[in-house]
């Protein structure tokens, strides 16, 4: 009898070693279908047409680098069509002077990142129509994907044409994972662009707590941890109750270098405070940076970009 128990114990140990020991998860009966999860996410995000917020910014270029701090301003103007890019910028300031900006200008048709700190300066920009095309790199962070970490941008609701969202269930961590899929410019291939993790729990709201940004090989290159959801002022909008909420402590980590960008947001509001011209790239770019601005997709032609995003309706 003792020998049987010993053999059974060894077999169980080997089985656990082979399959792994999963953490407890909510009952499978609590899983909601993709259309419910996506509709609830979009309903909450759809109440926010725009955003204006102060930001306290901490940046580390690598895991061992000393952190740099800056004051910041984050603004977002969402388009009517959630499949299209939003006007967006994150401004970095030091002692009242602007020292950098990440952004998207739909009027100029570009996305960009520029910095000028002391004698160091850098400016990278690319065409929106070619964002994510093969060989388009050399951008510290993709401004076209950055608004996704705010959890207030709707996702495409039609699962039958790109761009679209697919859902899977994660057991570790326990989460609904919404994967954003789109066609790659030039090749037309379907690419996984980002994964949004929402709580799958019996005692927590179904909120996003992590976003992974993926490269063209499907590798997570940047992860964002979303924390401390807070309500913000619902101004210049029709429906003001209850207040919308968003994460106010966002930590982005580069997987390869260990670099970090942390945003602590405050004074969030939907008030219509931003002139559309504030989103322009060339008109707002400091003069001394115009001569060194590098186009990261210069090896491609605008004619390479698809005339229509996605697949037209039949």
Secondary structure as GFF3:
##gff-version 3
##sequence-region A 1 314
A	DSSP	alpha_helix	2	19	.	.	.	ID=ss1
A	DSSP	three_ten_helix	28	30	.	.	.	ID=ss2
A	DSSP	alpha_helix	34	45	.	.	.	ID=ss3
A	DSSP	beta_strand	50	60	.	.	.	ID=ss4
A	DSSP	beta_strand	68	77	.	.	.	ID=ss5
A	DSSP	beta_strand	87	94	.	.	.	ID=ss6
A	DSSP	beta_strand	97	105	.	.	.	ID=ss7
A	DSSP	beta_strand	110	117	.	.	.	ID=ss8
A	DSSP	beta_strand	120	127	.	.	.	ID=ss9
A	DSSP	three_ten_helix	128	130	.	.	.	ID=ss10
A	DSSP	alpha_helix	143	146	.	.	.	ID=ss11
A	DSSP	three_ten_helix	147	150	.	.	.	ID=ss12
A	DSSP	beta_strand	164	171	.	.	.	ID=ss13
A	DSSP	beta_strand	174	183	.	.	.	ID=ss14
A	DSSP	beta_strand	190	199	.	.	.	ID=ss15
A	DSSP	beta_strand	208	214	.	.	.	ID=ss16
A	DSSP	beta_strand	220	231	.	.	.	ID=ss17
A	DSSP	beta_strand	245	254	.	.	.	ID=ss18
A	DSSP	beta_strand	260	269	.	.	.	ID=ss19
A	DSSP	three_ten_helix	276	279	.	.	.	ID=ss20
A	DSSP	alpha_helix	287	290	.	.	.	ID=ss21
A	DSSP	beta_strand	294	295	.	.	.	ID=ss22
A	DSSP	three_ten_helix	302	304	.	.	.	ID=ss23
###
